[in-house]
Amino acid sequence: MDGGGSIHLQARRLTAAGAELRDEVVAEEVAVALVYNGISHAVMMATPCDLEDFARGFTLTEHLVESPSEIYDIEVEDRRAQFGGRGIEVQLRIANQRMAALQERRRSLAGRTGCGLCGVDSLDAALRPVPATRATAKVSHAAITRAMAALPGEQRINRLNGATHAAGWAAANGTLLAVREDVGRHNALDKLAGALAGRDRGGDGGFVVVTSRCSYEMVQKAAAIDAAAIAAVSAPTSLAIETAEQAGLALVAFVRDNRLTVYAHGERIEA
């Protein structure tokens, strides 16, 4: 099951001229449970589209498996009729050795929109070391500007509801190769990671562009998919900058109107 990401409803608008009923399009947000080998591991609030990509990407960027080949099967089960229109389960079957490791560190997660660390039960878990990106190429200012300029045109869901973030993967020249959307910025990046698994990424020098601020978790997920850089339309956090430095990932923010600000690994960004 994959929904369109938006629903239609009526809303009452009040203006100086009076009140009127209007047809509105709003973003869908539902509870999505990720179930591994029959055991529920995480419940995230997400837009119900590209859920196989979401599950695959979450599994990879959270290092629940080491490679896509250790994910044997993904099945999306719509349970919304049972839970008041809000519940979807994604059943994943992963390698037994990875499942054993997952059970050792299993915790209960309750995701919220825009919150990537909900349910983490210790500071060590929250601030675990981030593996370095394997990308070595530099990224040009022109390529980042090109990719960010192209991103709005690929935001099909956001054009309808105005409420979803996007994450895109760009080749070294700035050509967008894949884009995914979600009400949660972390979810959009996980969906992108899942979409990229096992496909041609355009060689070394590929990078991530996002329509949001750049937090620690966004850097962690970009490094997990071996991006050369992450470029955000809005601001970074201090921990995002620190993490990008540790991960060897260039961090660029405030990418607007042919301008950008480089916060980490400036030597990786060409003017």
TIBA-714443 format. One record per residue (C-alpha): x, z, y negated; residue in three letters. Coordinates in Angstrom, 1 decimal, always signed. Example, Ala and Ser with C-alpha at 12.3 -4.5 7.8 and 13.67 -1.06 7.14 Angstrom:
TIBA-714443
+--------+--------+--------+------+
!     xx !     zz !     yy ! type !
+--------+--------+--------+------+
!  +12.3 !   +7.8 !   +4.5 !  ALA !
!  +13.7 !   +7.1 !   +1.1 !  SER !
+--------+--------+--------+------+
end
This chain:
TIBA-714443
+--------+--------+--------+------+
!     xx !     zz !     yy ! type !
+--------+--------+--------+------+
!   +0.0 !   +0.0 !   +0.0 !  MET !
!   +1.3 !   -0.9 !   -3.5 !  ASP !
!   -1.0 !   -0.4 !   -6.5 !  GLY !
!   -0.7 !   -2.3 !   -9.7 !  GLY !
!   +0.5 !   +0.7 !  -11.7 !  GLY !
!   -2.4 !   +0.8 !  -14.2 !  SER !
!   -6.1 !   +1.7 !  -14.2 !  ILE !
!   -8.9 !   +0.6 !  -16.6 !  HIS !
!  -11.2 !   +3.2 !  -18.2 !  LEU !
!  -13.3 !   +3.8 !  -21.3 !  GLN !
!  -12.1 !   +6.0 !  -24.1 !  ALA !
!  -13.7 !   +7.1 !  -27.4 !  ARG !
!  -11.8 !   +6.2 !  -30.6 !  ARG !
!  -12.4 !   +8.0 !  -33.8 !  LEU !
!  -11.5 !   +6.3 !  -37.1 !  THR !
!  -12.5 !   +6.7 !  -40.7 !  ALA !
!  -15.2 !   +4.1 !  -40.0 !  ALA !
!  -16.7 !   +6.2 !  -37.2 !  GLY !
!  -16.5 !   +6.3 !  -33.4 !  ALA !
!  -16.4 !   +3.5 !  -30.9 !  GLU !
!  -16.0 !   +3.1 !  -27.1 !  LEU !
!  -13.1 !   +1.1 !  -26.0 !  ARG !
!  -11.8 !   -0.3 !  -22.8 !  ASP !
!   -8.3 !   +1.1 !  -22.2 !  GLU !
!   -5.5 !   +0.6 !  -19.7 !  VAL !
!   -3.6 !   +3.7 !  -18.7 !  VAL !
!   -0.6 !   +4.2 !  -16.4 !  ALA !
!   -1.3 !   +5.5 !  -12.9 !  GLU !
!   +0.4 !   +8.7 !  -11.9 !  GLU !
!   +0.0 !  +10.1 !   -8.4 !  VAL !
!   +1.6 !  +12.5 !   -6.0 !  ALA !
!   +4.0 !  +10.7 !   -3.6 !  VAL !
!   +5.3 !  +12.7 !   -0.6 !  ALA !
!   +8.5 !  +11.6 !   +1.0 !  LEU !
!   +8.4 !  +12.5 !   +4.7 !  VAL !
!  +11.5 !  +12.1 !   +6.8 !  TYR !
!  +11.2 !  +11.9 !  +10.6 !  ASN !
!   +7.8 !  +13.7 !  +10.3 !  GLY !
!   +9.0 !  +16.5 !   +8.0 !  ILE !
!   +8.0 !  +16.5 !   +4.3 !  SER !
!  +11.0 !  +16.8 !   +2.0 !  HIS !
!   +9.9 !  +16.0 !   -1.5 !  ALA !
!   +6.7 !  +15.5 !   -3.5 !  VAL !
!   +7.2 !  +13.5 !   -6.7 !  MET !
!   +4.8 !  +12.3 !   -9.4 !  MET !
!   +5.2 !   +8.5 !   -9.6 !  ALA !
!   +3.6 !   +5.2 !  -10.4 !  THR !
!   +2.1 !   +3.9 !   -7.1 !  PRO !
!   +3.9 !   +0.5 !   -7.0 !  CYS !
!   +7.2 !   -0.5 !   -5.3 !  ASP !
!   +7.0 !   +2.7 !   -3.2 !  LEU !
!   +9.2 !   +1.4 !   -0.4 !  GLU !
!  +11.9 !   +0.7 !   -3.0 !  ASP !
!  +11.3 !   +4.2 !   -4.4 !  PHE !
!  +11.7 !   +5.9 !   -1.1 !  ALA !
!  +14.7 !   +3.8 !   -0.1 !  ARG !
!  +16.4 !   +4.4 !   -3.5 !  GLY !
!  +15.7 !   +8.1 !   -3.6 !  PHE !
!  +17.1 !   +8.5 !   -0.1 !  THR !
!  +20.3 !   +6.6 !   -1.1 !  LEU !
!  +20.9 !   +8.1 !   -4.6 !  THR !
!  +20.3 !  +11.7 !   -3.3 !  GLU !
!  +22.8 !  +10.9 !   -0.5 !  HIS !
!  +20.3 !  +11.8 !   +2.3 !  LEU !
!  +21.9 !   +8.9 !   +4.1 !  VAL !
!  +25.2 !   +7.2 !   +3.6 !  GLU !
!  +24.0 !   +3.6 !   +3.9 !  SER !
!  +20.8 !   +1.6 !   +4.0 !  PRO !
!  +21.4 !   +0.9 !   +7.7 !  SER !
!  +20.7 !   +4.5 !   +8.4 !  GLU !
!  +17.1 !   +4.0 !   +7.2 !  ILE !
!  +15.3 !   +2.6 !  +10.2 !  TYR !
!  +11.7 !   +2.3 !   +8.9 !  ASP !
!   +9.6 !   +2.9 !   +5.9 !  ILE !
!   +5.8 !   +3.1 !   +6.0 !  GLU !
!   +3.5 !   +3.8 !   +3.0 !  VAL !
!   +0.3 !   +5.6 !   +3.9 !  GLU !
!   -2.4 !   +5.8 !   +1.2 !  ASP !
!   -4.0 !   +9.3 !   +1.5 !  ARG !
!   -5.8 !   +9.2 !   -1.9 !  ARG !
!   -9.2 !   +9.1 !   -0.3 !  ALA !
!   -8.4 !  +12.5 !   +1.3 !  GLN !
!   -6.9 !  +14.2 !   -1.8 !  PHE !
!   -9.2 !  +13.3 !   -4.6 !  GLY !
!   -7.5 !  +10.0 !   -5.5 !  GLY !
!   -4.0 !  +11.5 !   -5.9 !  ARG !
!   -2.0 !  +11.5 !   -2.7 !  GLY !
!   +0.3 !   +9.0 !   -1.0 !  ILE !
!   +2.7 !   +9.6 !   +1.8 !  GLU !
!   +5.8 !   +7.5 !   +2.5 !  VAL !
!   +7.0 !   +8.0 !   +6.0 !  GLN !
!  +10.7 !   +7.3 !   +6.6 !  LEU !
!  +12.6 !   +7.3 !   +9.9 !  ARG !
!  +16.3 !   +7.9 !   +9.4 !  ILE !
!  +19.3 !   +8.4 !  +11.7 !  ALA !
!  +19.2 !  +11.6 !  +13.7 !  ASN !
!  +22.5 !  +12.9 !  +12.4 !  GLN !
!  +21.3 !  +12.5 !   +8.8 !  ARG !
!  +18.1 !  +14.2 !   +9.6 !  MET !
!  +20.0 !  +17.1 !  +11.1 !  ALA !
!  +22.0 !  +17.5 !   +7.9 !  ALA !
!  +18.9 !  +17.2 !   +5.8 !  LEU !
!  +17.2 !  +20.0 !   +7.7 !  GLN !
!  +20.2 !  +22.2 !   +7.1 !  GLU !
!  +19.8 !  +21.9 !   +3.3 !  ARG !
!  +16.1 !  +21.3 !   +3.3 !  ARG !
!  +14.3 !  +22.7 !   +0.3 !  ARG !
!  +10.8 !  +22.3 !   -1.2 !  SER !
!  +10.8 !  +20.0 !   -4.2 !  LEU !
!   +7.9 !  +19.6 !   -6.7 !  ALA !
!   +8.7 !  +16.7 !   -8.9 !  GLY !
!   +7.3 !  +16.3 !  -12.4 !  ARG !
!   +7.4 !  +13.3 !  -14.7 !  THR !
!  +10.8 !  +13.2 !  -16.4 !  GLY !
!  +12.2 !  +16.1 !  -14.4 !  CYS !
!  +14.8 !  +15.4 !  -11.8 !  GLY !
!  +16.0 !  +18.8 !  -10.6 !  LEU !
!  +12.7 !  +20.6 !   -9.9 !  CYS !
!  +12.9 !  +22.7 !   -6.8 !  GLY !
!  +16.7 !  +22.8 !   -6.6 !  VAL !
!  +17.4 !  +26.4 !   -5.5 !  ASP !
!  +20.9 !  +27.1 !   -6.7 !  SER !
!  +23.3 !  +26.2 !   -9.5 !  LEU !
!  +25.7 !  +24.7 !   -7.0 !  ASP !
!  +23.0 !  +22.3 !   -5.8 !  ALA !
!  +21.9 !  +21.4 !   -9.3 !  ALA !
!  +25.5 !  +20.7 !  -10.4 !  LEU !
!  +27.0 !  +19.2 !   -7.3 !  ARG !
!  +29.9 !  +16.9 !   -7.7 !  PRO !
!  +29.0 !  +13.3 !   -8.3 !  VAL !
!  +30.9 !  +10.7 !   -6.2 !  PRO !
!  +32.7 !   +8.2 !   -8.4 !  ALA !
!  +31.4 !   +4.7 !   -8.9 !  THR !
!  +33.4 !   +2.0 !   -7.0 !  ARG !
!  +33.1 !   -0.5 !   -9.8 !  ALA !
!  +36.3 !   -1.4 !  -11.6 !  THR !
!  +35.3 !   -4.2 !  -13.9 !  ALA !
!  +34.8 !   -3.9 !  -17.7 !  LYS !
!  +31.5 !   -4.7 !  -19.4 !  VAL !
!  +31.1 !   -6.5 !  -22.6 !  SER !
!  +29.1 !   -5.5 !  -25.7 !  HIS !
!  +27.5 !   -8.9 !  -25.6 !  ALA !
!  +26.4 !   -8.5 !  -21.9 !  ALA !
!  +24.8 !   -5.1 !  -22.6 !  ILE !
!  +23.0 !   -6.4 !  -25.7 !  THR !
!  +21.7 !   -9.4 !  -23.7 !  ARG !
!  +20.4 !   -7.3 !  -20.8 !  ALA !
!  +18.7 !   -4.8 !  -23.1 !  MET !
!  +17.1 !   -7.6 !  -25.1 !  ALA !
!  +15.7 !   -9.2 !  -21.9 !  ALA !
!  +14.4 !   -5.9 !  -20.5 !  LEU !
!  +11.0 !   -5.7 !  -22.4 !  PRO !
!  +10.1 !   -9.1 !  -21.2 !  GLY !
!  +10.3 !   -7.9 !  -17.6 !  GLU !
!   +8.2 !   -4.8 !  -18.2 !  GLN !
!   +5.0 !   -6.2 !  -16.7 !  ARG !
!   +3.3 !   -2.8 !  -16.2 !  ILE !
!   +4.4 !   -1.4 !  -19.6 !  ASN !
!   +2.9 !   -4.4 !  -21.4 !  ARG !
!   -0.5 !   -3.3 !  -20.1 !  LEU !
!   -0.3 !   +0.5 !  -20.5 !  ASN !
!   +2.5 !   +1.3 !  -22.8 !  GLY !
!   +3.5 !   +4.3 !  -20.8 !  ALA !
!   +6.2 !   +3.3 !  -18.2 !  THR !
!   +9.9 !   +3.3 !  -18.2 !  HIS !
!  +12.1 !   +0.6 !  -16.8 !  ALA !
!  +15.5 !   +0.4 !  -15.2 !  ALA !
!  +17.2 !   -2.9 !  -14.7 !  GLY !
!  +20.3 !   -4.2 !  -13.0 !  TRP !
!  +22.4 !   -6.7 !  -14.9 !  ALA !
!  +25.2 !   -9.0 !  -13.7 !  ALA !
!  +28.5 !   -8.9 !  -15.6 !  ALA !
!  +27.2 !  -11.5 !  -18.0 !  ASN !
!  +24.1 !   -9.6 !  -18.9 !  GLY !
!  +21.6 !  -11.5 !  -16.7 !  THR !
!  +19.0 !   -9.2 !  -15.4 !  LEU !
!  +18.8 !   -9.5 !  -11.6 !  LEU !
!  +16.2 !   -6.8 !  -10.8 !  ALA !
!  +13.8 !   -4.5 !  -12.8 !  VAL !
!  +11.6 !   -1.7 !  -11.7 !  ARG !
!   +9.1 !   +0.5 !  -13.6 !  GLU !
!   +7.6 !   +3.9 !  -13.3 !  ASP !
!   +6.1 !   +6.7 !  -15.5 !  VAL !
!   +9.3 !   +8.7 !  -14.6 !  GLY !
!  +12.6 !   +7.4 !  -15.7 !  ARG !
!  +14.4 !   +8.8 !  -12.6 !  HIS !
!  +11.8 !   +7.2 !  -10.4 !  ASN !
!  +12.3 !   +3.8 !  -12.1 !  ALA !
!  +16.0 !   +4.0 !  -11.4 !  LEU !
!  +15.4 !   +5.1 !   -7.8 !  ASP !
!  +13.1 !   +2.1 !   -7.3 !  LYS !
!  +15.8 !   -0.1 !   -8.7 !  LEU !
!  +18.4 !   +1.4 !   -6.3 !  ALA !
!  +16.0 !   +0.7 !   -3.4 !  GLY !
!  +15.4 !   -2.9 !   -4.5 !  ALA !
!  +19.2 !   -3.5 !   -4.7 !  LEU !
!  +20.0 !   -2.2 !   -1.3 !  ALA !
!  +21.3 !   -4.9 !   +0.9 !  GLY !
!  +21.0 !   -7.7 !   -1.7 !  ARG !
!  +23.5 !   -9.7 !   -3.8 !  ASP !
!  +24.2 !   -7.7 !   -7.0 !  ARG !
!  +26.2 !  -10.5 !   -8.7 !  GLY !
!  +29.7 !   -9.0 !   -8.0 !  GLY !
!  +31.7 !   -6.3 !   -9.6 !  ASP !
!  +30.8 !   -5.5 !  -13.2 !  GLY !
!  +27.1 !   -5.1 !  -12.7 !  GLY !
!  +25.5 !   -2.4 !  -14.7 !  PHE !
!  +22.3 !   -0.5 !  -15.3 !  VAL !
!  +20.0 !   -0.6 !  -18.4 !  VAL !
!  +17.2 !   +1.9 !  -19.0 !  VAL !
!  +14.4 !   +2.3 !  -21.5 !  THR !
!  +14.9 !   +6.1 !  -21.9 !  SER !
!  +17.3 !   +8.8 !  -22.8 !  ARG !
!  +20.3 !   +9.2 !  -20.5 !  CYS !
!  +20.4 !  +12.5 !  -18.6 !  SER !
!  +22.7 !  +13.9 !  -15.9 !  TYR !
!  +20.5 !  +12.6 !  -13.1 !  GLU !
!  +20.4 !   +9.1 !  -14.5 !  MET !
!  +24.2 !   +9.0 !  -14.5 !  VAL !
!  +24.3 !  +10.4 !  -11.0 !  GLN !
!  +22.0 !   +7.7 !   -9.7 !  LYS !
!  +23.8 !   +4.9 !  -11.5 !  ALA !
!  +27.1 !   +6.1 !  -10.0 !  ALA !
!  +25.5 !   +6.2 !   -6.6 !  ALA !
!  +24.7 !   +2.5 !   -6.7 !  ILE !
!  +28.3 !   +1.7 !   -8.0 !  ASP !
!  +27.3 !   +0.6 !  -11.5 !  ALA !
!  +30.2 !   -0.1 !  -13.9 !  ALA !
!  +28.1 !   +1.3 !  -16.8 !  ALA !
!  +24.7 !   +2.7 !  -17.7 !  ILE !
!  +23.3 !   +1.7 !  -21.0 !  ALA !
!  +20.3 !   +3.5 !  -22.5 !  ALA !
!  +18.1 !   +2.7 !  -25.4 !  VAL !
!  +18.0 !   +6.3 !  -26.5 !  SER !
!  +20.3 !   +9.3 !  -26.6 !  ALA !
!  +22.5 !  +10.9 !  -23.8 !  PRO !
!  +22.8 !  +14.6 !  -23.0 !  THR !
!  +26.1 !  +16.5 !  -23.0 !  SER !
!  +26.0 !  +16.9 !  -19.3 !  LEU !
!  +25.4 !  +13.2 !  -18.8 !  ALA !
!  +28.5 !  +12.4 !  -20.8 !  ILE !
!  +30.6 !  +14.9 !  -18.9 !  GLU !
!  +29.3 !  +13.5 !  -15.6 !  THR !
!  +29.9 !   +9.9 !  -16.5 !  ALA !
!  +33.5 !  +10.8 !  -17.4 !  GLU !
!  +33.9 !  +12.5 !  -13.9 !  GLN !
!  +32.3 !   +9.6 !  -12.1 !  ALA !
!  +34.3 !   +6.8 !  -13.8 !  GLY !
!  +31.1 !   +5.3 !  -15.3 !  LEU !
!  +30.9 !   +4.0 !  -18.8 !  ALA !
!  +28.0 !   +5.5 !  -20.7 !  LEU !
!  +26.5 !   +3.6 !  -23.6 !  VAL !
!  +23.5 !   +4.7 !  -25.6 !  ALA !
!  +21.4 !   +3.8 !  -28.7 !  PHE !
!  +21.5 !   +0.1 !  -27.6 !  VAL !
!  +19.5 !   -1.4 !  -30.4 !  ARG !
!  +19.7 !   -4.3 !  -32.9 !  ASP !
!  +23.1 !   -5.5 !  -31.5 !  ASN !
!  +24.6 !   -2.1 !  -31.9 !  ARG !
!  +25.5 !   +0.5 !  -29.4 !  LEU !
!  +27.5 !   +3.8 !  -29.1 !  THR !
!  +30.0 !   +4.4 !  -26.3 !  VAL !
!  +30.1 !   +8.0 !  -25.1 !  TYR !
!  +32.2 !   +7.9 !  -21.9 !  ALA !
!  +34.9 !   +5.6 !  -20.6 !  HIS !
!  +35.2 !   +3.5 !  -23.7 !  GLY !
!  +38.0 !   +1.6 !  -22.2 !  GLU !
!  +35.5 !   +0.0 !  -19.8 !  ARG !
!  +33.5 !   -1.5 !  -22.7 !  ILE !
!  +34.8 !   -4.7 !  -24.4 !  GLU !
!  +33.9 !   -5.3 !  -28.0 !  ALA !
+--------+--------+--------+------+
end
